[in-house]
Amino acid sequence: MTQRIRGITDNEASGPAKELFEASNQVLGRTANLLRILAHSPDVARWFLPFVAAVRQPKAGAVSDVRLRNLAVLKTSTLNGCRY
């Protein structure tokens, strides 16, 4: 399965997308691939970033064990047929 919507790269990002990427780098330490895709619709991306931070980042309120979160990511990827 290939990606149907291409993500916005750092070099292509401008305006709201660039602001989102900078915020993501501050909160998550990187820009997630899904956020790069959602940046085509900045309103959705603005909602997504705090949600992901709250679920995944202990400093933002995540209470689950990091190993359990990583296992959930791996299992979800496997079920969706991701190759990486």
Protein Blocks (a to p, Z undefined) as FASTA:
>chain_A
ZZfbdcddfklpgcjlmmmmmmmmmmnopacfklmmmmmmmmlmmmmmmmmmmmmmmkno
pabdfklmmmmmmmmmmmnopaZZ
